[in-house]
Amino acid sequence: MLLKKIRLKNIRSYMDQTIEFPLGSLLLSGDIGSGKSSVLLALDFALFGLQPGTLTGSALLRNGEKRGEVEINFVVDNKEVIVKRSLKRTSYSIVQDEGYVEINGQRQPLTPVEIKQMVLDLLNYPSELLTKSKDLIYRYTVYTPQEEMKHILLDKREARIDTLRKVFGIDKYKRMKENVEIVIKALKEKRRELAGMIIDLEDKKLVKKEKEIILKELEKSLYTIEKELIDVKKETDTSYETLKGYENKIEEYVKLKHELELLETNLHLKISTHSNYAQDLQNIELEILDLKDSIKGISEDLTSAIEEKQKKLQQIRKDYQDTASKIKEFEVKFEGSDVIINQVKDLNECPVCLQKVSQDHKSLILEKETSKKDALLSHLEKHKKKEEELKKELENLEKEINSLLNKNYEFKLTKLKKENLKEKEQRLDRLKEQEIELKKQIEEITNKKPIVLEKLESLRNIEADYKLLKKDYEDKKEALKQQEIKYAALAENLKYIQETINEIQTEISRKELFRDKLNNYGVIQEWLEETFINLLDVMEKKVLLKVNSDFGSLLEKWFSILVNNEELRIRLDEEFTPLINQAGHEIDYLYLSGGEKTAAALAYRLALNQVINNLVSTIKTRDLLILDEPTDGFSEEQLDSIRAILDELNIKQVIIVSHESKIESFVDKVIKFKKEGHVSSVEVL
């Protein structure tokens, strides 16, 4: 990873500032409080976001501003990466807002958590070395505040070595041992649980043997009862077949009794019917004689004559009506002429034109109307005479039709009587035939009855014999039923015992599996306790010795460059505690001068950087180192040693934060920081 530039907007003392980072060594120079450390905090925020307890929103967002943002550009694995994070002020606090990550021009809006995960992936940082408050790899390889490095030197041994274990990745052995202890505890608990599950295993086997003995006794009893059941079933079947034979005879006996009853009923019915036939024959013969006498002198059918007369009657009625209409018409005209004559006689003036009417004109009109009346009177007399003739003719014709209708009624009545006579003669013939057939049937029934009586007599005791056989069959059937119940009960008991044995065997098999598991868990527990934990201890010690040796060598190297004093030396003990030796005597770190303390802390920091980069070779921040106030309390001679340090490091990008102006001559580039009116600004020298 190589930084290219950073932009700060409303971050601490910055309003809107962009800072570019060249390759090589770079000094961020300026007075204390000019804004140098703010850039490093902004860089930390851009990469990993807010960190509870160490990097809060209130420590970053400029006072009085509602929003702020940091944007950094860097190169990693030949990828151009831009990361932007934002802050916003709410009613209660300052929180992170959404940002984005842009890789080779492809921008992806992300949440703060997603940005952090993507940065970790890009830098290839192991996730197990990331805590809630800080990223240990970044903190101890790229950027460690100087005071924090002094703090780790003064920390308790346990805390220091625990932190270094995590940084070196050696704490995995400790975690493995802790996990092994958890596994062993779980194995012990599981073994106790399994031991409880198999505590009654031998008792179960004993119960199974007892049940198997009972099962054999039941099988013997079942075999004996099965043989008895077969014998009883044979006897019952034989009795049933015998009973079936008698049932057929009983059925025949019942049929014969029913047949006898039918014969007697039919005989009685037919004798009664024969008596009725004789009376019917006598009655019909008398009716035939009466009908023959009543149809003598039968006439012809007059329907056609009646129809012709009725047609004639309709025509005369029409002529009569027409004549009456004419008479009425002539009478109306005759009366009209009388009215005109009377009006003309007294008429002196025309009612239309109001002219006087002459006597001649009146005479002419009277003469004309008088002549007309005479003609009408002649027609009236003629038509009245015709009307009278038609009336008489109608009366005579109606009398003729009524006479013909009466005669025709008598003809039809006679015809019905003839048909009735024919029907009665036919019925008489049928009755005579039926009487003959009835006599024949009475004779057949009379002859068949003795035969049926004879057969019934032969089967007279069959019902009593059937009852005895049926009782014997029912007794045998009940005995068979009881034997079957006994057999079924024994078979059910046998089935239950067998199922119980199977269940016990299943439980025994399950408990034997538990026993095998118990033994296997015991072997695993013994191996973990006696072999694996010891092996982890040995591996951890070897790794720690190697790391301690490399770390110690590097620490001595960097310290000797920073402190040119043959009598003052530094080394590491087994717990990575720096031991100071002065003229053959060990002295406490606290008794060193300010510059010597800073030199020890810087040497520890540089050694730690190299060891981590060597151990965790996959991380992508090996080419970047940030040193925050690394020369606090240094003498002029010690300040000169920084040049040697920079040459020895051989890192592509080294950023030094310092207010020491002498360092400006050791670096490739210098950025000057100043603050005026609570606003920081930079100048590239």
QUIPE-V482556 format. One record per helix or strand. SS is the DSSP state (H for helix, E for strand). FROM is the first residue (numbers start at 1). LEN is the number of residues. If there is no record, write none. Layout:
ss/from/len
SS/FROM/LEN
SS/FROM/LEN
This chain:
ss/from/len
E/2/10
E/14/7
E/24/7
H/36/13
E/51/1
E/55/1
H/57/4
E/61/1
E/67/10
E/79/11
E/94/10
E/106/5
H/112/12
H/127/3
E/130/1
E/135/1
H/136/6
E/143/2
H/146/9
H/157/12
H/171/27
H/201/94
H/303/43
E/349/1
E/356/1
H/359/100
H/462/101
E/568/5
E/578/5
E/585/3
H/589/3
H/594/22
E/624/5
H/636/14
E/653/6
H/661/5
E/669/8
E/679/6
